[in-house]
Amino acid sequence: MSAALAPASTAETVARSVPGRGSSSGKKRMRGLMREANEALILDAAERVFAGAGFGGATMAAIAEAAALPKANLHYYFGNKRALYRRVLARILDDWLIPVHGIVLEADPRAALETYIRDKMRMAFARPLASKVFANELLHGAPEIGDMLATTLNPLVREKAAVIDQWIAQGRMHAVDSTHLFFTIWAATQTYADFAVQVQAVLGAPEMDAAQQQRATRHVLDMVLRGSGLR
């Protein structure tokens, strides 16, 4: 089976970015980049469709239409809907966990937690559909992502909670339940994505503008940092 092609505009952009693309190594590199471009395009479309229809209501045909690609491309890269759904969830989890890596013992507690919270708020506003896909999976008992939560999320949160416990032991911040601190941060940040309709209804605005997003971010920061003795 030959490699499926990205839309012309994407393919042309990828092709132009590869030096020596006429050579054997250049062609191989171009195929790799085109695969990445196609996969990203499909994952973005799948995130939108799963957010709106859920796993049960989503179809590969709807995702293909959202991606403006033939349905055969989806099967070529991901096999079936369940495999694609798991890749969408894994990408969301990976993106969410990147900011937490800044919580290390040698970091300043206030700066590390502030950066983490700002990143979480930024992601909630920039990719609300990702949060909705993830939340919907959890509300259904995490049938597809339970293994990822146990093998990826659990050990990482334990590791970072241990860092916070050491900060507390060193007198660098107030005593808090380090594990539940993460739950509090997740709840406070992700609510702006998962319950955006509720937030907008109370604020009386169709969406949160930049000023409102800054206000929300300042509030969450103040609540968490003051409660942790860092303000």
C-alpha positions as a LaTeX table, in Angstrom:
\begin{tabular}{lrrr}
\hline
Residue & $x$ (\AA) & $y$ (\AA) & $z$ (\AA) \\
\hline
Met1 & 0.00 & 0.00 & 0.00 \\
Ser2 & 1.39 & 3.37 & $-0.95$ \\
Ala3 & 1.61 & 6.15 & 1.59 \\
Ala4 & $-1.54$ & 8.27 & 1.79 \\
Leu5 & $-1.12$ & 11.88 & 0.81 \\
Ala6 & $-1.80$ & 15.03 & 2.75 \\
Pro7 & $-3.88$ & 17.82 & 1.16 \\
Ala8 & $-1.96$ & 19.57 & $-1.60$ \\
Ser9 & $-1.19$ & 22.71 & 0.40 \\
Thr10 & 0.21 & 20.66 & 3.28 \\
Ala11 & 2.13 & 18.36 & 0.96 \\
Glu12 & 3.67 & 21.31 & $-0.89$ \\
Thr13 & 4.70 & 22.95 & 2.38 \\
Val14 & 6.29 & 19.72 & 3.58 \\
Ala15 & 8.05 & 19.14 & 0.28 \\
Arg16 & 9.54 & 22.62 & 0.18 \\
Ser17 & 10.89 & 22.20 & 3.72 \\
Val18 & 13.06 & 19.19 & 2.83 \\
Pro19 & 16.58 & 20.00 & 1.57 \\
Gly20 & 17.78 & 17.70 & $-1.20$ \\
Arg21 & 14.29 & 16.27 & $-1.58$ \\
Gly22 & 15.19 & 14.74 & $-4.96$ \\
Ser23 & 17.73 & 12.41 & $-3.36$ \\
Ser24 & 16.91 & 9.03 & $-1.84$ \\
Ser25 & 17.44 & 10.31 & 1.71 \\
Gly26 & 15.49 & 13.47 & 0.92 \\
Lys27 & 12.52 & 11.47 & $-0.36$ \\
Lys28 & 12.58 & 9.29 & 2.73 \\
Arg29 & 12.65 & 12.37 & 4.96 \\
Met30 & 9.82 & 13.94 & 2.97 \\
Arg31 & 7.67 & 10.81 & 3.37 \\
Gly32 & 8.28 & 10.91 & 7.12 \\
Leu33 & 7.31 & 14.57 & 7.36 \\
Met34 & 4.22 & 14.03 & 5.25 \\
Arg35 & 3.17 & 11.19 & 7.52 \\
Glu36 & 3.57 & 13.46 & 10.54 \\
Ala37 & 1.56 & 16.18 & 8.81 \\
Asn38 & $-1.22$ & 13.75 & 7.90 \\
Glu39 & $-1.36$ & 12.26 & 11.38 \\
Ala40 & $-1.51$ & 15.69 & 13.03 \\
Leu41 & $-4.29$ & 16.74 & 10.64 \\
Ile42 & $-6.30$ & 13.61 & 11.43 \\
Leu43 & $-5.74$ & 13.87 & 15.17 \\
Asp44 & $-6.89$ & 17.50 & 15.19 \\
Ala45 & $-10.04$ & 16.58 & 13.28 \\
Ala46 & $-10.68$ & 13.55 & 15.47 \\
Glu47 & $-10.35$ & 15.68 & 18.61 \\
Arg48 & $-13.09$ & 17.97 & 17.31 \\
Val49 & $-15.41$ & 15.14 & 16.29 \\
Phe50 & $-14.93$ & 13.09 & 19.49 \\
Ala51 & $-15.56$ & 16.23 & 21.56 \\
Gly52 & $-18.87$ & 16.80 & 19.84 \\
Ala53 & $-20.15$ & 13.27 & 19.34 \\
Gly54 & $-18.30$ & 11.17 & 21.89 \\
Phe55 & $-16.63$ & 7.88 & 21.03 \\
Gly56 & $-19.91$ & 6.11 & 20.34 \\
Gly57 & $-21.35$ & 8.80 & 18.11 \\
Ala58 & $-18.20$ & 9.59 & 16.15 \\
Thr59 & $-17.55$ & 7.85 & 12.83 \\
Met60 & $-14.45$ & 7.53 & 10.72 \\
Ala61 & $-16.43$ & 9.10 & 7.87 \\
Ala62 & $-17.19$ & 12.19 & 9.96 \\
Ile63 & $-13.55$ & 12.49 & 11.03 \\
Ala64 & $-12.37$ & 12.11 & 7.43 \\
Glu65 & $-14.76$ & 14.87 & 6.38 \\
Ala66 & $-13.51$ & 17.13 & 9.19 \\
Ala67 & $-9.92$ & 16.48 & 8.11 \\
Ala68 & $-10.76$ & 16.90 & 4.40 \\
Leu69 & $-9.08$ & 13.57 & 3.70 \\
Pro70 & $-10.31$ & 10.29 & 2.21 \\
Lys71 & $-11.53$ & 7.84 & 4.86 \\
Ala72 & $-8.94$ & 5.36 & 3.59 \\
Asn73 & $-6.21$ & 7.65 & 4.92 \\
Leu74 & $-7.56$ & 7.31 & 8.46 \\
His75 & $-7.52$ & 3.53 & 8.25 \\
Tyr76 & $-4.04$ & 3.60 & 6.71 \\
Tyr77 & $-2.54$ & 5.61 & 9.56 \\
Phe78 & $-4.60$ & 4.47 & 12.54 \\
Gly79 & $-6.33$ & 1.23 & 11.60 \\
Asn80 & $-9.73$ & 1.72 & 13.23 \\
Lys81 & $-11.75$ & 4.18 & 15.29 \\
Arg82 & $-10.73$ & 2.77 & 18.68 \\
Ala83 & $-7.03$ & 3.00 & 17.84 \\
Leu84 & $-7.49$ & 6.58 & 16.63 \\
Tyr85 & $-9.44$ & 7.48 & 19.77 \\
Arg86 & $-6.68$ & 6.09 & 21.97 \\
Arg87 & $-4.09$ & 8.12 & 20.05 \\
Val88 & $-6.17$ & 11.26 & 20.56 \\
Leu89 & $-6.38$ & 10.58 & 24.29 \\
Ala90 & $-2.68$ & 9.76 & 24.54 \\
Arg91 & $-1.75$ & 13.00 & 22.76 \\
Ile92 & $-3.95$ & 15.03 & 25.10 \\
Leu93 & $-2.43$ & 13.38 & 28.16 \\
Asp94 & 1.10 & 13.90 & 26.85 \\
Asp95 & 0.42 & 17.58 & 26.16 \\
Trp96 & $-1.08$ & 18.04 & 29.63 \\
Leu97 & 1.88 & 16.41 & 31.35 \\
Ile98 & 4.62 & 18.42 & 29.65 \\
Pro99 & 4.21 & 21.47 & 31.96 \\
Val100 & 4.40 & 19.38 & 35.15 \\
His101 & 7.99 & 18.46 & 34.39 \\
Gly102 & 9.02 & 21.91 & 35.60 \\
Ile103 & 8.20 & 20.85 & 39.16 \\
Val104 & 11.64 & 19.73 & 40.30 \\
Leu105 & 13.37 & 20.00 & 43.67 \\
Glu106 & 15.86 & 22.67 & 42.62 \\
Ala107 & 13.13 & 24.95 & 41.22 \\
Asp108 & 11.60 & 27.84 & 43.11 \\
Pro109 & 8.21 & 26.52 & 44.38 \\
Arg110 & 6.29 & 29.68 & 43.56 \\
Ala111 & 7.75 & 30.01 & 40.09 \\
Ala112 & 7.27 & 26.31 & 39.30 \\
Leu113 & 3.64 & 26.19 & 40.44 \\
Glu114 & 2.82 & 29.51 & 38.79 \\
Thr115 & 4.25 & 28.34 & 35.47 \\
Tyr116 & 2.36 & 25.05 & 35.73 \\
Ile117 & $-0.95$ & 26.77 & 36.46 \\
Arg118 & $-0.48$ & 29.35 & 33.72 \\
Asp119 & 0.25 & 26.58 & 31.22 \\
Lys120 & $-2.82$ & 24.63 & 32.35 \\
Met121 & $-5.03$ & 27.71 & 32.03 \\
Arg122 & $-3.56$ & 28.51 & 28.62 \\
Met123 & $-4.32$ & 25.00 & 27.40 \\
Ala124 & $-7.87$ & 25.15 & 28.80 \\
Phe125 & $-8.55$ & 28.30 & 26.78 \\
Ala126 & $-6.63$ & 27.26 & 23.65 \\
Arg127 & $-7.81$ & 23.64 & 23.41 \\
Pro128 & $-11.13$ & 23.29 & 25.23 \\
Leu129 & $-12.20$ & 20.42 & 23.00 \\
Ala130 & $-9.22$ & 18.36 & 24.12 \\
Ser131 & $-10.30$ & 18.77 & 27.72 \\
Lys132 & $-13.87$ & 17.79 & 26.83 \\
Val133 & $-12.72$ & 14.59 & 25.09 \\
Phe134 & $-10.65$ & 13.63 & 28.11 \\
Ala135 & $-13.36$ & 14.52 & 30.63 \\
Asn136 & $-15.98$ & 12.54 & 28.72 \\
Glu137 & $-13.70$ & 9.50 & 28.75 \\
Leu138 & $-13.25$ & 9.80 & 32.52 \\
Leu139 & $-16.99$ & 10.25 & 33.09 \\
His140 & $-17.52$ & 6.92 & 31.34 \\
Gly141 & $-15.07$ & 5.15 & 33.64 \\
Ala142 & $-11.94$ & 5.56 & 31.46 \\
Pro143 & $-12.48$ & 2.32 & 29.48 \\
Glu144 & $-9.89$ & 3.27 & 26.88 \\
Ile145 & $-7.39$ & 5.24 & 28.94 \\
Gly146 & $-7.38$ & 3.43 & 32.27 \\
Asp147 & $-4.07$ & 1.78 & 31.48 \\
Met148 & $-2.47$ & 5.13 & 30.61 \\
Leu149 & $-3.68$ & 6.65 & 33.86 \\
Ala150 & $-2.14$ & 3.79 & 35.82 \\
Thr151 & 1.17 & 3.59 & 33.96 \\
Thr152 & 1.80 & 7.23 & 33.01 \\
Leu153 & $-0.22$ & 9.64 & 35.14 \\
Asn154 & 0.00 & 7.80 & 38.46 \\
Pro155 & 3.80 & 7.52 & 38.72 \\
Leu156 & 4.37 & 11.06 & 37.45 \\
Val157 & 1.98 & 12.61 & 39.97 \\
Arg158 & 3.58 & 10.57 & 42.74 \\
Glu159 & 7.00 & 11.82 & 41.66 \\
Lys160 & 5.94 & 15.48 & 41.57 \\
Ala161 & 3.96 & 15.19 & 44.82 \\
Ala162 & 7.15 & 13.92 & 46.44 \\
Val163 & 8.95 & 17.07 & 45.23 \\
Ile164 & 6.26 & 19.25 & 46.81 \\
Asp165 & 6.53 & 17.24 & 50.05 \\
Gln166 & 10.26 & 17.99 & 50.10 \\
Trp167 & 9.60 & 21.69 & 49.56 \\
Ile168 & 7.25 & 21.56 & 52.53 \\
Ala169 & 9.80 & 19.71 & 54.67 \\
Gln170 & 12.38 & 22.35 & 53.79 \\
Gly171 & 10.00 & 25.11 & 54.89 \\
Arg172 & 9.75 & 26.54 & 51.41 \\
Met173 & 5.94 & 26.47 & 51.35 \\
His174 & 3.01 & 25.76 & 53.68 \\
Ala175 & 1.98 & 22.21 & 54.47 \\
Val176 & $-0.61$ & 21.01 & 51.95 \\
Asp177 & $-1.71$ & 17.59 & 50.74 \\
Ser178 & 0.55 & 17.44 & 47.71 \\
Thr179 & $-1.50$ & 14.89 & 45.80 \\
His180 & $-4.77$ & 16.71 & 46.37 \\
Leu181 & $-3.07$ & 19.93 & 45.35 \\
Phe182 & $-2.88$ & 18.50 & 41.84 \\
Phe183 & $-6.57$ & 17.58 & 41.95 \\
Thr184 & $-7.38$ & 21.16 & 42.98 \\
Ile185 & $-5.29$ & 22.63 & 40.16 \\
Trp186 & $-6.85$ & 20.32 & 37.59 \\
Ala187 & $-10.37$ & 21.14 & 38.75 \\
Ala188 & $-9.74$ & 24.89 & 38.88 \\
Thr189 & $-8.14$ & 25.07 & 35.44 \\
Gln190 & $-10.07$ & 22.51 & 33.41 \\
Thr191 & $-13.46$ & 23.86 & 34.49 \\
Tyr192 & $-12.92$ & 26.74 & 32.05 \\
Ala193 & $-12.89$ & 24.18 & 29.22 \\
Asp194 & $-15.21$ & 21.42 & 30.46 \\
Phe195 & $-17.88$ & 23.83 & 31.74 \\
Ala196 & $-17.26$ & 26.73 & 29.39 \\
Val197 & $-20.99$ & 27.06 & 28.67 \\
Gln198 & $-21.71$ & 27.47 & 32.38 \\
Val199 & $-18.90$ & 29.99 & 32.83 \\
Gln200 & $-20.08$ & 32.00 & 29.82 \\
Ala201 & $-23.67$ & 31.98 & 31.06 \\
Val202 & $-22.67$ & 33.37 & 34.46 \\
Leu203 & $-20.35$ & 35.96 & 32.95 \\
Gly204 & $-23.00$ & 36.91 & 30.39 \\
Ala205 & $-20.60$ & 36.61 & 27.48 \\
Pro206 & $-20.55$ & 34.25 & 24.48 \\
Glu207 & $-16.88$ & 33.57 & 25.16 \\
Met208 & $-14.10$ & 34.72 & 27.45 \\
Asp209 & $-11.97$ & 37.46 & 25.94 \\
Ala210 & $-8.31$ & 38.02 & 26.77 \\
Ala211 & $-9.11$ & 40.25 & 29.74 \\
Gln212 & $-11.49$ & 37.69 & 31.23 \\
Gln213 & $-8.96$ & 34.92 & 30.70 \\
Gln214 & $-6.34$ & 36.96 & 32.52 \\
Arg215 & $-8.78$ & 37.63 & 35.36 \\
Ala216 & $-9.52$ & 33.91 & 35.69 \\
Thr217 & $-5.84$ & 33.03 & 35.61 \\
Arg218 & $-5.01$ & 35.60 & 38.30 \\
His219 & $-7.79$ & 34.21 & 40.50 \\
Val220 & $-6.63$ & 30.59 & 40.23 \\
Leu221 & $-3.02$ & 31.61 & 40.83 \\
Asp222 & $-3.94$ & 33.68 & 43.87 \\
Met223 & $-6.09$ & 30.90 & 45.34 \\
Val224 & $-3.46$ & 28.19 & 44.95 \\
Leu225 & $-0.37$ & 30.22 & 45.80 \\
Arg226 & $-1.91$ & 31.89 & 48.87 \\
Gly227 & $-3.19$ & 28.55 & 50.08 \\
Ser228 & 0.32 & 27.17 & 49.68 \\
Gly229 & 1.96 & 30.06 & 51.53 \\
Leu230 & 3.65 & 31.33 & 48.41 \\
Arg231 & 2.01 & 34.78 & 48.39 \\
\hline
\end{tabular}
